[in-house]
Amino acid sequence: MTERTDVLVLGAGVIGLTTAVCLAEDGLAVALRTGHLPAQTTSAAAGAIWGPHLVEDSDRVRRWSAETLDVLAGLAGQPAAGIRLVSGTEAARSPAARPGQAGLLAAFGEISPAPPGALPPGFAAGWRYTAPVVCMPVYLDYLLGRFRRAGGEVQVSPVRTLGQAAAETGAPVIVNCTGSGAHALVPDPSLTPVRGQVVIAENPGLTEFFIGLPDAAHEISYLFPHDGRVVLGGTEVSGDWSTEPRPETAQRILRDCAAIEPRLDGARILEHRCGLRPVRPQVRLEAEPAGTAPGPAGRLLVHNYGHGGGGVTLSWGCAREAARLARQRA
């Protein structure tokens, strides 16, 4: 660590990185401590498309989502960021309401019902819209580069307790962006992991995304196209802590996605990824005054975790709010 550290950020997923970028670009001396580099975090396994998912339905989530949408749209088209505006369809096997985020996405084009004849077999209703789609490995590298260019320092070293983190830094502010790791670190028993597994396949020419919503008989299915590859999913298994990809799950994902898009049948598999979405009843974004948090006595502890499947979607809105809280003491 540097001699003077204003803020220590714990966690290098999209929430931790974005928070660290906001603080470092504000001129603070920021250290980022993580047990895993960004490419090994849950964020690297995300699809990912902008849209609230497995997260509370509230005014503050809508505000954070809108703020993040503006940033992602502004970055779209910059090759280094890995973000593009992509059109596609969200569909269900029974009549479906207009997506809740439709009002915000209207800036990129009309939100229109999908013609029934254009839907894959088994789907009864859907909506077409345009949204930012993010190539997460590229985007995480982009954020890491921004952080380092702003003078940020990265330390790869696991943290077992908040007390340990406090003892090993002189920073007056610690920001907890540990995602599912907060379950044990805080500890926070209200946080539940929701396991997600994806298959990365060679892109056979797909240019549009597709999201097949889950129901009692079907798991969620999605196809997110990128240059040369396509991310195929998915799973939503609550309470499962395993991050090892399962062959039988990969086969089911491939089968479901090929039924939606026949060009995927026999596509070459490039990679398997798995991550744990940090789901809790509400996003935890708050500051604990010095001396009230377990472990980091005399420090300001800011929590920014529990974003469910909406980490990318909420990232900039939440990071800016967490940074404002951190600056009260830094």
C-alpha positions as CSV (number, residue, x, y, z in Angstrom):
1,M,0.0,0.0,0.0
2,T,1.1,3.6,-0.5
3,E,2.0,5.7,2.6
4,R,-1.1,7.7,2.3
5,T,-4.3,5.8,1.4
6,D,-7.6,7.7,1.7
7,V,-9.9,4.9,0.9
8,L,-9.6,1.1,0.8
9,V,-12.1,-0.6,-1.5
10,L,-12.7,-4.3,-1.0
11,G,-13.7,-6.3,-4.1
12,A,-12.8,-6.1,-7.7
13,G,-16.1,-7.0,-9.5
14,V,-17.9,-4.4,-11.5
15,I,-19.3,-2.7,-8.3
16,G,-15.9,-2.5,-6.6
17,L,-14.0,-1.4,-9.7
18,T,-16.6,1.3,-10.6
19,T,-16.6,2.6,-7.0
20,A,-12.8,2.7,-7.0
21,V,-12.7,4.5,-10.4
22,C,-15.1,7.2,-9.0
23,L,-13.0,7.8,-5.9
24,A,-9.6,7.7,-7.7
25,E,-10.8,10.1,-10.5
26,D,-12.0,12.5,-7.7
27,G,-8.3,12.7,-6.7
28,L,-8.3,10.4,-3.7
29,A,-5.6,7.9,-3.0
30,V,-7.4,4.6,-3.4
31,A,-6.3,1.1,-2.8
32,L,-8.3,-1.8,-4.2
33,R,-7.9,-5.1,-2.3
34,T,-9.3,-8.3,-3.7
35,G,-8.9,-12.0,-3.4
36,H,-9.5,-12.4,-7.1
37,L,-8.6,-10.3,-10.1
38,P,-11.5,-9.0,-12.1
39,A,-11.4,-11.8,-14.7
40,Q,-12.1,-14.3,-11.9
41,T,-15.0,-12.5,-10.3
42,T,-18.7,-13.1,-10.7
43,S,-18.9,-10.0,-12.9
44,A,-16.7,-11.8,-15.6
45,A,-19.4,-14.5,-15.9
46,A,-22.2,-12.0,-16.6
47,G,-24.0,-11.9,-20.0
48,A,-24.4,-8.9,-19.7
49,I,-27.2,-6.6,-20.7
50,W,-28.5,-3.5,-19.0
51,G,-31.7,-4.2,-17.1
52,P,-32.7,-4.7,-13.4
53,H,-32.7,-8.4,-12.5
54,L,-33.1,-10.2,-9.2
55,V,-33.0,-6.9,-7.3
56,E,-35.5,-4.8,-5.4
57,D,-38.2,-2.9,-7.3
58,S,-37.8,0.6,-5.8
59,D,-37.4,4.3,-6.7
60,R,-33.7,4.2,-5.8
61,V,-33.0,1.2,-8.0
62,R,-34.7,3.0,-10.9
63,R,-32.6,6.1,-10.2
64,W,-29.3,4.1,-10.0
65,S,-30.3,2.2,-13.2
66,A,-31.1,5.4,-15.1
67,E,-27.8,7.0,-14.0
68,T,-25.8,3.9,-15.1
69,L,-27.7,3.7,-18.4
70,D,-26.5,7.2,-19.3
71,V,-22.9,6.2,-18.6
72,L,-23.0,2.9,-20.5
73,A,-24.7,4.6,-23.5
74,G,-22.0,7.2,-23.5
75,L,-19.3,4.5,-23.6
76,A,-21.1,2.5,-26.3
77,G,-19.0,2.3,-29.5
78,Q,-15.7,2.8,-27.8
79,P,-13.9,-0.4,-28.6
80,A,-11.8,-0.3,-25.4
81,A,-15.0,-0.4,-23.2
82,G,-16.6,-3.4,-24.9
83,I,-20.1,-1.9,-24.9
84,R,-22.6,-1.8,-27.8
85,L,-26.2,-0.8,-28.2
86,V,-27.9,-4.0,-29.4
87,S,-31.5,-4.7,-30.4
88,G,-33.3,-7.9,-29.5
89,T,-36.3,-9.6,-27.9
90,E,-37.4,-10.4,-24.4
91,A,-40.1,-13.1,-24.5
92,A,-42.3,-15.3,-22.3
93,R,-44.2,-18.5,-22.8
94,S,-47.4,-16.8,-21.6
95,P,-48.8,-13.3,-22.0
96,A,-46.1,-10.8,-20.8
97,A,-46.3,-7.2,-19.5
98,R,-44.2,-4.5,-21.1
99,P,-40.7,-4.6,-19.5
100,G,-40.5,-2.3,-16.5
101,Q,-37.3,-0.6,-17.8
102,A,-39.0,0.2,-21.2
103,G,-39.5,3.9,-20.3
104,L,-35.8,4.4,-19.9
105,L,-34.8,2.4,-23.0
106,A,-37.2,4.4,-25.2
107,A,-34.3,6.8,-25.8
108,F,-32.7,4.2,-28.0
109,G,-35.8,3.4,-30.1
110,E,-39.4,2.2,-29.9
111,I,-40.4,-0.5,-27.4
112,S,-42.7,-2.6,-29.5
113,P,-44.5,-6.0,-29.1
114,A,-42.7,-8.8,-31.0
115,P,-44.8,-10.3,-33.8
116,P,-46.0,-13.7,-32.6
117,G,-44.7,-15.3,-35.8
118,A,-41.2,-14.0,-35.1
119,L,-40.9,-15.7,-31.8
120,P,-39.2,-19.0,-31.3
121,P,-41.4,-22.1,-30.8
122,G,-43.0,-22.2,-27.3
123,F,-43.0,-18.5,-26.8
124,A,-46.3,-16.7,-26.7
125,A,-45.4,-13.0,-26.2
126,G,-42.5,-10.7,-26.3
127,W,-41.1,-7.2,-26.6
128,R,-38.4,-5.8,-28.8
129,Y,-36.1,-3.0,-27.6
130,T,-32.5,-1.8,-27.8
131,A,-30.2,-1.8,-24.8
132,P,-26.5,-1.7,-23.9
133,V,-24.8,-5.2,-24.1
134,V,-21.5,-5.4,-22.3
135,C,-18.6,-7.8,-23.1
136,M,-17.6,-8.2,-19.4
137,P,-13.9,-9.3,-19.8
138,V,-13.2,-6.3,-22.0
139,Y,-15.2,-3.9,-19.8
140,L,-13.6,-5.1,-16.6
141,D,-10.1,-4.5,-18.2
142,Y,-11.3,-1.1,-19.2
143,L,-12.4,-0.2,-15.7
144,L,-9.1,-1.6,-14.2
145,G,-7.1,0.5,-16.7
146,R,-9.1,3.7,-15.7
147,F,-8.5,3.0,-12.1
148,R,-4.7,2.5,-12.5
149,R,-4.4,5.6,-14.7
150,A,-6.1,7.6,-12.0
151,G,-3.3,6.5,-9.6
152,G,-5.2,3.6,-8.0
153,E,-3.3,0.6,-6.5
154,V,-4.4,-3.0,-6.6
155,Q,-3.5,-5.6,-4.0
156,V,-4.4,-9.2,-4.6
157,S,-4.8,-10.6,-1.1
158,P,-7.9,-12.3,0.4
159,V,-9.6,-10.6,3.4
160,R,-11.1,-12.9,6.0
161,T,-12.7,-10.2,8.2
162,L,-13.4,-6.5,8.2
163,G,-11.2,-6.2,11.2
164,Q,-8.3,-7.7,9.3
165,A,-8.8,-5.2,6.5
166,A,-8.8,-2.3,9.0
167,A,-5.7,-3.6,10.7
168,E,-3.8,-3.8,7.5
169,T,-4.5,-0.3,6.1
170,G,-4.2,3.2,7.4
171,A,-7.1,4.3,5.2
172,P,-9.8,6.2,7.3
173,V,-12.5,4.8,5.0
174,I,-13.2,1.3,3.9
175,V,-15.8,0.5,1.2
176,N,-17.1,-3.0,1.2
177,C,-18.0,-4.1,-2.4
178,T,-17.5,-7.8,-1.8
179,G,-20.7,-9.1,-3.4
180,S,-21.6,-12.6,-2.3
181,G,-18.4,-12.6,-0.1
182,A,-20.3,-10.2,2.2
183,H,-22.3,-13.1,3.4
184,A,-19.3,-14.3,5.5
185,L,-17.3,-11.1,5.7
186,V,-19.8,-8.8,7.3
187,P,-21.4,-11.3,8.1
188,D,-24.8,-10.9,6.4
189,P,-27.1,-13.9,6.5
190,S,-29.7,-12.1,4.5
191,L,-27.5,-12.3,1.4
192,T,-28.2,-15.4,-0.7
193,P,-26.0,-16.6,-3.7
194,V,-27.9,-17.3,-6.9
195,R,-25.7,-19.4,-9.1
196,G,-25.4,-18.5,-12.7
197,Q,-23.6,-20.6,-15.4
198,V,-23.0,-19.6,-19.0
199,V,-21.4,-21.1,-22.1
200,I,-19.3,-19.0,-24.4
201,A,-19.6,-20.2,-28.0
202,E,-18.3,-19.1,-31.3
203,N,-20.8,-16.6,-32.8
204,P,-22.4,-18.1,-35.9
205,G,-23.5,-14.7,-37.1
206,L,-26.0,-13.6,-34.4
207,T,-26.5,-9.8,-34.1
208,E,-29.5,-9.6,-31.8
209,F,-30.0,-10.6,-28.2
210,F,-32.7,-12.9,-27.0
211,I,-34.0,-13.3,-23.4
212,G,-36.4,-16.1,-22.7
213,L,-38.0,-15.5,-19.3
214,P,-38.3,-18.4,-16.9
215,D,-41.5,-20.0,-15.7
216,A,-42.5,-23.0,-13.5
217,A,-41.4,-25.5,-16.2
218,H,-38.5,-23.7,-17.8
219,E,-35.3,-22.0,-16.7
220,I,-34.1,-18.6,-18.0
221,S,-32.5,-18.7,-21.5
222,Y,-30.5,-15.9,-23.1
223,L,-28.2,-15.2,-26.1
224,F,-26.0,-12.1,-26.0
225,P,-23.9,-11.7,-29.2
226,H,-20.4,-10.2,-29.2
227,D,-17.7,-10.0,-31.8
228,G,-16.7,-13.5,-32.6
229,R,-18.6,-15.0,-29.7
230,V,-21.9,-15.3,-28.0
231,V,-22.8,-15.7,-24.3
232,L,-25.4,-18.4,-23.7
233,G,-27.3,-18.9,-20.5
234,G,-28.5,-19.5,-18.1
235,T,-29.3,-20.6,-14.6
236,E,-30.8,-19.1,-11.4
237,V,-30.1,-21.5,-8.6
238,S,-30.6,-20.0,-5.2
239,G,-28.4,-21.0,-2.3
240,D,-25.9,-22.9,-4.4
241,W,-22.3,-21.8,-3.6
242,S,-20.5,-23.9,-6.2
243,T,-18.6,-21.9,-8.8
244,E,-17.5,-24.9,-10.9
245,P,-19.3,-25.2,-14.3
246,R,-21.3,-28.4,-14.5
247,P,-21.3,-30.3,-17.8
248,E,-24.9,-31.4,-17.5
249,T,-26.0,-27.7,-17.0
250,A,-23.9,-26.6,-20.0
251,Q,-25.6,-29.3,-22.1
252,R,-29.0,-28.1,-21.0
253,I,-28.1,-24.5,-21.8
254,L,-26.8,-25.4,-25.3
255,R,-30.0,-27.5,-26.0
256,D,-32.3,-24.7,-24.9
257,C,-30.4,-22.0,-26.8
258,A,-30.2,-24.1,-30.0
259,A,-34.0,-24.6,-29.8
260,I,-34.3,-20.8,-29.8
261,E,-31.7,-20.2,-32.4
262,P,-30.9,-23.2,-34.6
263,R,-27.7,-21.7,-35.9
264,L,-26.2,-22.5,-32.5
265,D,-26.6,-26.2,-33.0
266,G,-23.1,-27.6,-33.1
267,A,-21.4,-24.2,-32.5
268,R,-17.9,-24.5,-31.2
269,I,-17.6,-24.0,-27.4
270,L,-14.9,-21.6,-26.3
271,E,-15.3,-21.3,-22.6
272,H,-17.5,-22.1,-19.6
273,R,-18.1,-19.5,-16.8
274,C,-19.9,-19.6,-13.5
275,G,-20.6,-16.9,-10.8
276,L,-22.7,-16.2,-7.8
277,R,-25.2,-13.3,-7.9
278,P,-25.4,-11.6,-4.5
279,V,-29.1,-11.4,-3.8
280,R,-30.6,-9.8,-0.7
281,P,-34.0,-8.2,0.0
282,Q,-32.5,-4.8,-0.6
283,V,-29.2,-3.5,-2.0
284,R,-27.1,-2.5,1.0
285,L,-25.7,1.0,0.3
286,E,-25.0,2.9,3.5
287,A,-22.3,4.2,5.8
288,E,-21.7,3.0,9.3
289,P,-20.2,5.6,11.6
290,A,-16.7,5.0,13.1
291,G,-16.8,2.6,15.9
292,T,-20.2,1.0,15.2
293,A,-19.1,-1.6,12.7
294,P,-17.6,-4.9,13.9
295,G,-13.8,-4.8,13.3
296,P,-12.8,-1.5,11.7
297,A,-13.0,0.7,14.9
298,G,-12.3,4.3,14.2
299,R,-13.0,4.0,10.5
300,L,-15.9,4.9,8.3
301,L,-17.3,1.8,6.7
302,V,-19.3,2.1,3.6
303,H,-21.3,-0.9,2.3
304,N,-22.1,-1.2,-1.4
305,Y,-23.2,-4.8,-2.1
306,G,-26.3,-7.0,-2.7
307,H,-27.1,-6.0,-6.3
308,G,-28.4,-9.4,-7.3
309,G,-28.3,-9.8,-11.1
310,G,-28.1,-6.1,-11.6
311,G,-24.5,-5.3,-10.8
312,V,-23.7,-3.8,-14.3
313,T,-27.1,-2.1,-14.4
314,L,-26.7,-0.3,-11.1
315,S,-22.9,0.0,-11.0
316,W,-22.4,3.7,-11.8
317,G,-25.4,5.0,-9.9
318,C,-24.4,3.0,-6.8
319,A,-20.7,3.8,-7.1
320,R,-21.2,7.5,-7.2
321,E,-23.5,7.4,-4.2
322,A,-20.9,5.2,-2.3
323,A,-18.2,7.6,-3.3
324,R,-20.2,10.5,-1.9
325,L,-20.6,8.7,1.4
326,A,-16.9,7.9,1.5
327,R,-15.9,11.5,0.9
328,Q,-17.5,12.5,4.1
329,R,-14.5,11.2,5.9
330,A,-11.7,10.8,3.3
